Amino acid sequence: MTKTIWLRIIIGVLVISNGLLAYKIASSSNRHGQRHHKKRETPKEVIIQALDFDDTQQKQYELTITNHRQNIRQKDKKILKKKGQLFSLLIAPNDSLKTRYLADLGKLKSEVDSIHFAHFIEIKEICKTVQLDAFNTLTIDLGRLFSAPGPKKSRD
């Protein structure tokens, strides 16, 4: 074979491999793009749909959400401050303070759970009698509904 034939074969292989590489890159970016991304419904949307809230109930629900978020934000600020105090003990260890800070964090997290529970009681109070069965069914899924989305699976 002559040099020109070898040169054409090598150039052809390089063109094909570059084309395949470009296709792979383009198709992998589409997997993570809007086109293939399934939007997770918000808990608010799930609750409104599952309980079939009318417009008045949705407005009441919006108010409870606003109050709930405000209460949770306040507790989260306290938790963050307490964690800062706890982690500062990594610099200057103090077992009695560590025990106290951990107990305080446990109490704050318990208060957060109480706020969440009270929020769901408020939602139940918004329900009409015919919606209570749907509410009871919904309570089974509350843990899953309010859990953070899991980590994305690696394709390595």
The 8 nearest C-alpha neighbors of each residue, nearest first, counted from 0:
[[1, 4, 2, 5, 3, 6, 8, 7],
 [0, 2, 3, 4, 5, 6, 7, 8],
 [1, 3, 5, 4, 6, 0, 7, 8],
 [2, 4, 6, 5, 1, 7, 0, 8],
 [3, 5, 7, 6, 1, 2, 8, 0],
 [6, 4, 8, 2, 7, 3, 9, 1],
 [5, 7, 3, 9, 4, 8, 2, 10],
 [6, 8, 4, 10, 5, 9, 11, 3],
 [9, 7, 11, 5, 6, 10, 12, 4],
 [10, 8, 12, 6, 11, 7, 5, 13],
 [9, 11, 13, 7, 8, 12, 6, 14],
 [12, 10, 8, 14, 9, 13, 7, 15],
 [13, 11, 15, 9, 14, 10, 16, 8],
 [14, 12, 10, 16, 11, 15, 17, 9],
 [13, 15, 11, 17, 12, 16, 18, 10],
 [14, 16, 18, 12, 13, 17, 11, 19],
 [17, 15, 19, 13, 18, 14, 12, 20],
 [18, 16, 20, 14, 19, 15, 13, 21],
 [17, 19, 15, 21, 16, 20, 14, 22],
 [20, 18, 22, 16, 17, 21, 23, 15],
 [19, 21, 17, 23, 22, 18, 16, 24],
 [20, 22, 18, 24, 19, 23, 17, 25],
 [23, 21, 19, 25, 20, 24, 26, 18],
 [24, 22, 20, 26, 21, 25, 27, 19],
 [25, 23, 21, 27, 22, 26, 20, 28],
 [24, 26, 22, 28, 23, 27, 21, 29],
 [25, 27, 29, 23, 28, 24, 22, 30],
 [28, 26, 30, 24, 29, 25, 23, 31],
 [27, 29, 30, 25, 26, 31, 32, 24],
 [30, 28, 32, 26, 31, 27, 25, 34],
 [31, 29, 27, 28, 32, 35, 26, 36],
 [30, 32, 29, 28, 36, 35, 33, 27],
 [33, 31, 29, 34, 30, 35, 36, 28],
 [34, 32, 36, 35, 31, 29, 37, 30],
 [33, 35, 32, 36, 29, 30, 31, 37],
 [34, 36, 33, 30, 32, 37, 31, 29],
 [35, 37, 33, 34, 38, 32, 31, 30],
 [38, 36, 39, 35, 33, 34, 40, 32],
 [39, 37, 36, 40, 33, 41, 35, 34],
 [38, 40, 37, 41, 148, 36, 42, 45],
 [41, 39, 44, 38, 45, 42, 43, 37],
 [40, 42, 44, 43, 45, 39, 144, 46],
 [43, 41, 45, 44, 46, 144, 40, 145],
 [42, 44, 46, 41, 45, 47, 40, 48],
 [45, 43, 41, 47, 42, 46, 48, 40],
 [44, 46, 42, 48, 43, 47, 49, 41],
 [47, 45, 49, 43, 48, 44, 50, 42],
 [48, 46, 44, 52, 50, 45, 51, 49],
 [47, 49, 51, 45, 46, 50, 44, 52],
 [50, 48, 46, 51, 47, 45, 133, 137],
 [49, 51, 47, 52, 48, 133, 46, 130],
 [50, 52, 48, 49, 47, 53, 130, 46],
 [53, 51, 47, 56, 50, 57, 54, 48],
 [52, 54, 56, 55, 57, 51, 47, 58],
 [55, 53, 57, 56, 58, 52, 59, 60],
 [56, 54, 58, 57, 53, 59, 52, 60],
 [55, 57, 59, 53, 52, 58, 54, 60],
 [56, 58, 60, 54, 55, 59, 52, 61],
 [57, 59, 61, 55, 60, 56, 54, 62],
 [60, 58, 56, 62, 57, 61, 55, 63],
 [59, 61, 57, 63, 58, 62, 56, 64],
 [62, 60, 58, 64, 59, 63, 57, 65],
 [63, 61, 65, 59, 64, 60, 66, 58],
 [62, 64, 60, 66, 65, 61, 67, 59],
 [65, 63, 67, 61, 62, 66, 68, 60],
 [66, 64, 62, 68, 63, 67, 61, 69],
 [67, 65, 69, 63, 64, 68, 70, 62],
 [66, 68, 64, 70, 69, 65, 63, 71],
 [69, 67, 71, 65, 70, 66, 72, 64],
 [68, 70, 66, 72, 67, 71, 65, 73],
 [71, 69, 67, 73, 68, 72, 66, 74],
 [70, 72, 68, 74, 73, 69, 75, 67],
 [73, 71, 75, 69, 74, 70, 68, 76],
 [72, 74, 70, 76, 71, 75, 69, 77],
 [75, 73, 77, 71, 76, 72, 78, 70],
 [74, 76, 78, 72, 77, 73, 71, 79],
 [77, 75, 79, 73, 74, 78, 80, 72],
 [76, 78, 74, 80, 75, 79, 81, 73],
 [79, 77, 75, 81, 76, 80, 82, 74],
 [78, 80, 82, 76, 77, 81, 75, 83],
 [79, 81, 83, 77, 78, 82, 76, 84],
 [80, 82, 84, 78, 83, 79, 77, 85],
 [83, 81, 85, 79, 84, 80, 86, 78],
 [84, 82, 80, 86, 81, 85, 87, 79],
 [83, 85, 81, 87, 82, 86, 80, 88],
 [86, 84, 82, 83, 87, 88, 100, 97],
 [85, 87, 88, 83, 89, 84, 82, 90],
 [86, 88, 84, 89, 85, 90, 83, 91],
 [89, 87, 92, 91, 86, 90, 85, 93],
 [88, 90, 87, 86, 92, 91, 85, 93],
 [91, 89, 88, 87, 92, 86, 93, 85],
 [90, 92, 88, 89, 93, 87, 86, 94],
 [93, 91, 88, 89, 90, 94, 97, 87],
 [92, 94, 96, 95, 97, 88, 91, 89],
 [95, 93, 97, 96, 98, 92, 99, 88],
 [94, 96, 98, 97, 93, 99, 100, 92],
 [95, 97, 99, 98, 94, 93, 100, 85],
 [98, 96, 94, 100, 95, 99, 101, 93],
 [99, 97, 95, 101, 96, 100, 94, 102],
 [98, 100, 96, 102, 97, 101, 103, 95],
 [101, 99, 103, 97, 102, 98, 85, 96],
 [102, 100, 104, 98, 103, 99, 97, 105],
 [101, 103, 105, 99, 100, 104, 98, 106],
 [104, 102, 100, 106, 101, 105, 99, 107],
 [105, 103, 101, 107, 106, 102, 100, 108],
 [106, 104, 102, 108, 103, 107, 109, 101],
 [105, 107, 109, 103, 104, 108, 110, 102],
 [108, 106, 110, 104, 109, 105, 103, 111],
 [109, 107, 111, 105, 110, 106, 104, 112],
 [108, 110, 106, 112, 107, 111, 105, 113],
 [109, 111, 113, 107, 108, 112, 106, 114],
 [112, 110, 108, 114, 109, 113, 107, 115],
 [111, 113, 115, 109, 114, 110, 116, 108],
 [114, 112, 110, 116, 111, 115, 117, 109],
 [115, 113, 111, 117, 112, 116, 118, 110],
 [114, 116, 112, 118, 113, 117, 111, 119],
 [115, 117, 113, 119, 118, 114, 112, 120],
 [116, 118, 120, 114, 119, 115, 113, 121],
 [119, 117, 115, 121, 116, 120, 114, 122],
 [120, 118, 122, 121, 116, 117, 123, 115],
 [119, 121, 123, 117, 122, 118, 124, 116],
 [122, 120, 124, 118, 119, 123, 117, 125],
 [123, 121, 119, 125, 120, 124, 118, 126],
 [122, 124, 120, 126, 125, 121, 119, 134],
 [125, 123, 121, 122, 126, 120, 127, 119],
 [126, 124, 122, 123, 56, 121, 127, 59],
 [127, 125, 123, 124, 130, 131, 128, 122],
 [126, 128, 130, 129, 125, 131, 124, 123],
 [127, 129, 130, 131, 126, 132, 124, 125],
 [128, 130, 127, 131, 132, 126, 133, 50],
 [131, 129, 127, 133, 128, 132, 126, 50],
 [130, 132, 134, 133, 128, 129, 135, 126],
 [133, 131, 135, 134, 130, 136, 129, 128],
 [134, 132, 136, 130, 131, 135, 50, 137],
 [135, 133, 131, 137, 132, 136, 138, 130],
 [136, 134, 132, 138, 137, 133, 131, 139],
 [137, 135, 133, 134, 138, 139, 132, 140],
 [136, 138, 134, 139, 135, 140, 133, 141],
 [139, 137, 141, 135, 140, 136, 134, 142],
 [138, 140, 137, 136, 141, 135, 142, 143],
 [141, 139, 138, 143, 137, 142, 144, 136],
 [142, 140, 144, 138, 143, 139, 145, 137],
 [143, 141, 144, 145, 140, 146, 139, 138],
 [144, 142, 146, 140, 141, 145, 147, 139],
 [145, 143, 141, 142, 146, 140, 42, 45],
 [146, 144, 143, 142, 141, 147, 42, 140],
 [147, 145, 143, 144, 142, 148, 141, 149],
 [146, 148, 149, 145, 143, 144, 150, 142],
 [147, 149, 146, 150, 151, 39, 145, 143],
 [150, 148, 147, 151, 146, 152, 143, 145],
 [151, 149, 152, 148, 153, 147, 146, 154],
 [150, 152, 153, 149, 148, 154, 31, 147],
 [151, 153, 150, 154, 149, 155, 148, 31],
 [152, 154, 155, 151, 150, 149, 31, 27],
 [153, 155, 152, 151, 27, 30, 31, 150],
 [154, 153, 152, 151, 27, 150, 23, 24]]
